[in-house]
Amino acid sequence: MSVSIFDSFLTTSEMIAAFDDAAIVGAMFRFEAALARAQADEGLIPPAAASAIAGVCKAELYDIPALIHAGRRAGSLAIPLVKELTRTVTLYDEEAARHVHWGSTSQDVIDTALVLATRDALQLLDEGLGELQGHLLALAADHMATPVLARTLMQPAQVTSFGFKLVGWLAPLVRARASLRAVAARALQLQLGGAVGTLSVLKDRGGPVATRVAAQLGLQVAEAAWHTQRDEWVRLGMEVAVLTGSLGKLATDLSLMAQGEIAELAEPSGNGRGGSSAMPHKRNPVSSMIALAAARRTPQHAAALLSCMDQQHERGLGNWQAELAEWPPLFLSAHGALRALNDAFAGLAVDRERMLANIAALHGLVFAESASSYLAGAIGRPKAHALLEGLTRRVTSEGRPLDALLVEAIEADPQLSAHVDLQQLAALFDPVAALAPARLLAERQLHTLRGRIAELDATHPFKD
């Protein structure tokens, strides 16, 4: 397939190649060769005919642009492809030409070709996910004890562990990798139904032929033709869309933490990466930009797939054709986002000191909830909350740290001073101590994720 110069910024050459014209046409010829061999093995056509057909099922023998042009007029790429295959076989064996594409239909060859291309695309996504998971695992292990601000509604909320944030980014990617494999195990099926899905031309040999074709192509045998029953196929597309959404979430957080005023993270720079044509000082987060742009484009393709499911009777008119066009962009976006984030995390700069400085700049406000909970044991929750609420307003107006104001309030209140241990109170304002609950949760979850990733890395389901 060809993509515009702007599309190419948001994907990879490998994923473009997985769905390009040569890949799809080549996969269609693989189907035709496998079909002929299977029919010969079942005694439906002469072995010599199968050899003659398979011998010219090679994409390089054909004018692919001409096939595509003719397909637009015919309404299906399969029609001129089968015509040219028949003509070519006739040059060598006129009798064999009678058996080309026998018992099959256009949607069989096109759907199966797209399944084969999708399997290659899934392999690229799986490898990219494995790489990104590796980066996040290593960073999470290194930063369990690194304090960083947690932010809610775009505002500083509490102190958490940067490792906790990393595990939060990692978990949906592990789930996505596992889900893609599980859904693909059902969706990567041979399409072979003939004119109306019944394989009527092949009579009682239809099932055995389908089994043999699927085995040659390394695909599952469908219980029945899925010409207009697209649920398993579309569900796979939705999993790719959800993955891209998770990548967009990661890119959003990364870009926000890389803002100059925050500066807790920075993408790799140098060699022209992330520069500005006007401002020499700029260090633009280009990986986040690519991932976010790719994720922005995904919902419309996912919605289009869902809108194409109401296909008419035994062959869709317009909706199947629209689905075919919407399918590759999902994978193009997902792999573009994956590649971009792998580039970012391979050389991500983590500024621990800036993270601490951003916490300190808030003068202890992010520890207000912990202090309020501690004081509630002495004066009750309503009074403790009211006290801290008033003190936090003073922090904002006077610019004094909350812990100092709180000590003054305690020393001035006999009830509080009699029940509050100032050393314990001071510990509540220690960023490293404050991240302890987050670290405990993150370490437990990381242990589980390591096991799941090891299981995923041990198998390679999309290898042909």
C-alpha positions in Angstrom: 0.0 0.0 0.0 1.1 3.5 -0.5 0.9 6.2 2.2 1.2 9.9 2.1 4.3 11.7 3.3 2.4 12.7 6.4 1.1 9.2 7.1 4.6 7.9 6.9 5.7 10.1 9.8 3.2 8.2 12.0 4.1 4.6 11.2 7.1 2.4 10.2 8.4 1.1 6.9 8.0 -2.5 8.3 4.3 -2.1 8.9 3.8 -0.4 5.5 5.5 -3.4 3.9 3.2 -5.8 5.8 0.2 -4.4 4.0 1.7 -3.1 0.8 0.5 -4.1 -2.7 3.2 -6.8 -3.1 2.4 -8.3 0.3 -1.3 -8.6 -0.3 -1.0 -9.8 -3.9 1.7 -12.3 -2.8 -0.6 -13.6 -0.1 -3.4 -14.0 -2.6 -1.2 -16.1 -4.8 -0.2 -18.2 -1.7 -3.9 -18.9 -1.2 -4.4 -20.0 -4.8 -1.4 -22.3 -4.7 -2.5 -23.9 -1.4 -6.1 -24.3 -2.7 -4.9 -26.1 -5.8 -2.5 -28.4 -3.9 -5.3 -29.2 -1.4 -7.7 -30.1 -4.1 -5.2 -32.3 -5.8 -4.5 -34.1 -2.5 -8.2 -34.7 -2.1 -8.4 -36.1 -5.7 -10.5 -33.2 -7.0 -8.0 -32.0 -9.6 -5.1 -33.7 -11.3 -1.7 -33.4 -9.4 -0.2 -32.0 -12.6 -2.8 -29.2 -12.7 -2.0 -28.3 -9.1 1.7 -28.1 -9.9 1.1 -26.0 -13.0 -1.1 -23.6 -11.0 1.3 -23.4 -8.0 4.3 -22.9 -10.2 3.1 -19.6 -11.5 1.5 -18.3 -8.2 4.4 -15.8 -7.8 3.6 -12.1 -7.5 6.8 -11.1 -9.3 5.5 -12.6 -12.5 2.6 -10.2 -12.7 2.1 -6.4 -13.2 0.8 -5.6 -9.8 -0.2 -1.9 -10.6 -2.1 -3.2 -13.6 -4.0 -5.7 -11.5 -4.9 -3.0 -9.0 -6.1 -0.7 -11.7 -8.2 -3.5 -13.2 -9.5 -4.4 -9.8 -11.0 -0.9 -9.4 -13.1 -1.5 -12.6 -14.0 -5.0 -11.6 -15.0 -4.2 -8.1 -12.5 -6.7 -6.6 -8.8 -7.3 -6.9 -9.4 -11.0 -7.0 -11.2 -10.9 -10.4 -8.3 -9.6 -12.5 -5.8 -11.6 -10.4 -7.6 -14.9 -11.1 -8.0 -13.9 -14.7 -4.3 -13.2 -15.1 -3.4 -16.4 -13.2 -5.7 -18.4 -15.5 -4.1 -16.8 -18.5 -0.6 -17.5 -17.3 -1.4 -21.2 -16.4 -2.9 -21.6 -19.9 0.5 -20.7 -21.4 1.9 -23.9 -19.9 -1.0 -26.2 -19.4 -4.4 -25.4 -21.0 -6.0 -28.3 -19.1 -4.7 -27.1 -15.7 -6.2 -23.6 -16.4 -9.7 -25.1 -16.0 -9.0 -25.8 -12.3 -7.7 -22.3 -11.2 -9.7 -20.9 -8.3 -12.1 -23.8 -8.5 -14.9 -23.8 -5.9 -13.6 -20.6 -4.3 -14.8 -16.9 -4.5 -13.2 -13.5 -4.5 -13.8 -12.9 -0.8 -12.1 -16.1 0.1 -8.8 -15.1 -1.5 -8.9 -11.5 -0.3 -9.9 -12.2 3.3 -7.3 -15.0 3.6 -4.6 -12.7 2.1 -5.5 -10.0 4.7 -5.3 -12.6 7.4 -1.8 -13.6 6.3 -0.7 -10.0 6.2 -2.3 -9.3 9.6 -0.4 -12.2 11.1 2.9 -10.6 10.0 1.6 -7.3 11.4 0.8 -8.8 14.7 4.3 -10.2 14.9 5.7 -6.7 14.5 3.4 -5.5 17.3 4.3 -8.3 19.5 8.0 -7.7 19.1 7.5 -4.0 19.7 5.5 -4.6 22.8 8.2 -7.0 24.1 10.8 -4.3 23.6 8.9 -1.6 25.3 8.0 -3.9 28.2 11.7 -4.5 28.7 12.5 -0.8 28.9 9.6 -0.2 31.4 10.6 -3.2 33.5 14.2 -2.0 33.9 13.1 1.6 34.7 10.5 0.5 37.2 13.0 -1.7 39.1 15.5 1.3 39.2 12.9 3.8 40.4 10.8 2.1 43.1 12.3 4.5 45.6 12.2 7.6 43.4 9.7 10.1 44.8 7.6 12.0 42.2 4.4 14.0 42.3 1.2 12.2 41.5 -1.2 14.5 39.8 -5.0 14.4 39.6 -7.1 16.7 37.5 -3.8 18.1 36.2 -2.9 19.3 39.7 -0.3 18.1 42.3 -2.0 15.6 44.6 0.3 13.4 46.6 3.8 11.9 46.5 4.1 8.5 44.8 6.9 6.3 43.5 8.0 6.9 39.9 8.3 3.1 39.8 4.6 2.9 40.6 3.9 5.2 37.6 6.0 3.0 35.4 4.2 -0.1 36.5 1.0 1.6 35.7 2.2 2.3 32.2 3.5 -1.3 31.8 0.4 -3.3 33.0 -2.0 -2.4 30.2 0.7 -3.2 27.6 1.2 -6.7 29.1 -2.6 -7.1 29.1 -2.8 -5.9 25.5 0.0 -8.3 24.3 -1.8 -11.3 25.9 -5.2 -10.2 24.6 -4.0 -9.7 21.1 -2.6 -13.3 21.1 -5.8 -14.7 22.6 -8.1 -12.9 20.1 -5.8 -13.6 17.2 -5.9 -17.3 17.9 -9.6 -17.2 17.0 -9.5 -14.5 14.3 -6.6 -15.7 12.2 -8.8 -18.1 10.3 -8.8 -19.4 6.8 -11.7 -17.9 4.7 -13.0 -20.5 2.3 -16.7 -20.7 1.6 -17.2 -20.5 -2.1 -20.0 -18.4 -3.6 -22.4 -18.3 -0.6 -20.3 -19.9 2.1 -21.4 -23.5 1.5 -18.5 -24.8 -0.6 -21.2 -26.4 -2.8 -18.9 -26.9 -5.8 -16.6 -29.1 -3.7 -19.5 -31.1 -2.3 -18.4 -33.5 0.5 -14.7 -32.6 0.0 -15.1 -29.0 1.1 -14.2 -29.6 4.7 -11.1 -31.7 4.0 -9.9 -29.2 1.4 -10.3 -26.4 3.9 -8.3 -28.3 6.5 -5.5 -28.9 4.0 -5.4 -25.3 2.8 -5.4 -24.0 6.4 -2.5 -26.3 7.3 -0.4 -25.2 4.4 -0.9 -21.5 5.4 -0.6 -22.1 9.1 -4.1 -20.8 9.9 -7.0 -22.0 11.9 -9.9 -23.8 10.2 -13.1 -21.8 10.6 -16.2 -23.6 11.8 -17.9 -22.0 8.8 -17.2 -19.2 6.3 -17.2 -15.8 7.9 -18.0 -13.8 4.8 -20.5 -11.6 6.6 -20.1 -12.7 10.2 -17.2 -10.5 11.2 -17.3 -10.5 15.0 -14.0 -12.3 15.6 -12.2 -10.3 13.0 -13.5 -6.9 14.2 -12.8 -7.9 17.8 -9.1 -8.3 16.8 -9.2 -4.8 15.3 -10.7 -3.4 18.5 -7.8 -5.0 20.5 -5.3 -3.1 18.3 -7.3 0.1 18.8 -7.2 -0.4 22.6 -3.5 -1.0 22.5 -3.0 2.2 20.6 -5.1 4.0 23.2 -2.9 2.7 26.0 0.2 3.9 24.1 -1.5 7.3 23.7 -2.0 7.4 27.5 1.6 6.7 28.1 2.7 9.3 25.6 0.4 11.9 27.2 2.0 11.4 30.6 5.5 11.4 29.2 4.9 14.6 27.3 3.5 16.3 30.4 6.4 15.3 32.5 8.8 16.5 29.8 7.4 20.0 29.7 10.1 22.6 30.4 8.3 23.8 33.6 8.1 20.2 34.9 11.3 18.7 33.4 11.1 15.4 35.3 11.6 13.4 32.1 13.3 14.1 28.8 13.3 12.2 25.6 16.7 11.5 23.9 18.1 14.4 21.9 20.9 15.1 19.5 21.5 14.4 15.8 18.7 16.7 14.9 16.1 14.9 17.1 13.4 17.2 18.5 14.9 20.4 17.3 13.1 23.5 16.2 13.5 25.4 12.9 13.2 28.7 14.8 14.2 28.2 18.4 17.7 26.7 19.1 16.9 25.9 22.7 13.9 23.6 22.0 14.0 19.9 23.0 10.7 18.8 21.5 9.2 15.4 22.7 8.9 14.0 19.1 8.3 10.4 20.2 5.3 11.5 22.3 4.1 13.6 19.5 4.2 10.7 17.0 2.5 8.3 19.5 -0.2 10.9 20.3 -0.9 11.7 16.7 -1.1 8.0 15.9 -3.5 7.4 18.8 -5.7 10.4 17.7 -6.3 8.7 14.4 -7.3 5.3 15.7 -10.9 5.8 17.1 -12.2 6.7 13.7 -10.9 3.5 12.1 -12.2 1.4 15.0 -15.6 3.1 14.7 -15.6 2.4 10.9 -15.0 -1.3 11.5 -17.9 -1.5 13.9 -20.1 0.4 11.4 -19.3 -2.2 8.7 -20.6 -5.2 10.7 -24.2 -5.0 9.4 -23.3 -6.8 6.2 -26.1 -7.9 3.9 -27.1 -11.5 3.6 -24.2 -13.7 2.4 -22.0 -11.0 0.8 -21.6 -7.4 1.9 -22.2 -4.5 -0.5 -19.9 -1.6 0.3 -19.4 -2.4 4.0 -16.9 -5.3 3.4 -15.0 -3.1 1.0 -14.9 -0.3 3.4 -13.7 -2.6 6.2 -10.8 -3.7 4.0 -9.6 -0.1 3.6 -10.0 0.7 7.3 -8.1 -2.4 8.5 -4.4 -1.5 7.8 -4.4 2.0 9.3 -5.1 0.5 12.7 -1.9 -1.4 12.5 0.0 1.4 10.9 -0.9 3.7 13.8 -0.2 1.1 16.5 3.3 0.2 15.2 4.1 3.9 14.7 3.3 4.7 18.3 5.2 1.6 19.5 8.3 2.4 17.6 8.2 6.1 18.7 7.9 5.1 22.4 10.6 2.5 22.1 12.9 5.2 20.8 12.0 7.4 23.7 12.3 4.9 26.5 15.6 3.4 25.1 17.3 6.7 26.1 14.9 8.3 28.5 16.4 10.8 30.9 15.0 10.7 34.4 15.8 13.7 36.6 15.4 12.6 40.2 16.5 15.9 41.6 13.9 17.8 39.6 11.3 15.4 40.8 12.3 16.2 44.4 12.5 19.9 43.6 9.0 19.9 42.2 7.8 18.3 45.4 9.6 20.8 47.6 8.3 23.7 45.6 4.8 22.9 47.0 5.9 23.7 50.5 4.5 20.5 51.9 1.0 20.9 50.6 1.0 17.4 49.1 1.4 15.9 52.6 -1.7 17.6 53.9 -3.9 14.5 53.7 -1.3 12.4 55.6 -1.0 15.0 58.3 -4.7 15.4 58.6 -5.1 11.6 59.0 -2.5 11.5 61.7 -4.0 14.4 63.7 -7.4 12.9 63.5 -6.3 10.4 66.1 -5.9 13.2 68.5 -8.7 15.7 67.7 -11.0 13.8 65.4 -11.3 13.9 61.6 -13.5 17.0 61.2 -11.3 19.2 63.4 -8.1 17.8 61.8 -9.4 18.5 58.3 -10.5 22.0 59.2 -7.1 22.7 60.8 -5.2 21.5 57.7 -7.5 23.3 55.4 -6.8 26.6 57.1 -3.1 26.0 57.2 -2.9 25.1 53.5 -4.5 28.5 52.7 -1.7 30.2 54.8 0.9 28.2 52.9 -0.4 29.6 49.6 -0.7 33.2 50.9 2.4 33.4 53.1 4.7 31.1 51.2 5.7 29.3 54.4 6.1 25.5 54.5 3.1 23.5 55.8 5.2 21.4 58.3 6.5 24.6 60.0 3.0 26.1 60.3 1.7 22.8 61.6 4.4 22.6 64.3 3.5 26.1 65.4 -0.2 25.2 65.6 0.5 22.0 67.6 2.8 23.8 70.1 0.1 26.4 70.6 -2.6 23.8 71.3 -2.2 21.8 74.6 -4.5 19.0 73.4 -2.5 18.5 70.2 0.9 18.9 71.8 0.0 16.3 74.4 -0.9 13.7 71.8 1.3 14.4 68.8 4.8 13.1 68.4 6.7 15.7 66.4 9.2 13.2 65.1 6.4 11.0 63.7 4.8 14.2 62.2 8.1 15.2 60.6 8.3 11.7 59.0 5.0 12.4 57.2 6.8 15.2 55.3 9.6 12.9 54.1 9.1 12.2 50.3 10.8 8.8 50.4 8.8 7.7 53.4 5.6 9.0 51.7 6.1 6.7 48.7 6.2 3.5 50.8 2.6 2.4 50.1 3.0 3.0 46.4 6.3 1.1 46.4 4.8 -1.9 48.2 1.9 -2.1 45.6 4.2 -1.6 42.7 6.8 -4.2 43.7 4.0 -6.7 44.2 2.5 -5.9 40.8 5.9 -5.9 39.1 6.6 -9.4 40.4 3.4 -10.6 38.8 4.0 -8.7 35.5 7.5 -10.2 35.2 6.1 -13.7 35.3 3.5 -12.8 32.7 6.1 -11.2 30.4 8.4 -14.2 30.8 5.5 -16.5 29.7 4.8 -14.3 26.7 8.4 -14.0 25.7 8.7 -17.8 25.8 6.3 -18.3 22.9 6.0 -16.9 19.4 2.5 -17.4 18.1 2.7 -15.3 15.0 5.6 -17.1 13.4 4.5 -18.7 10.1 
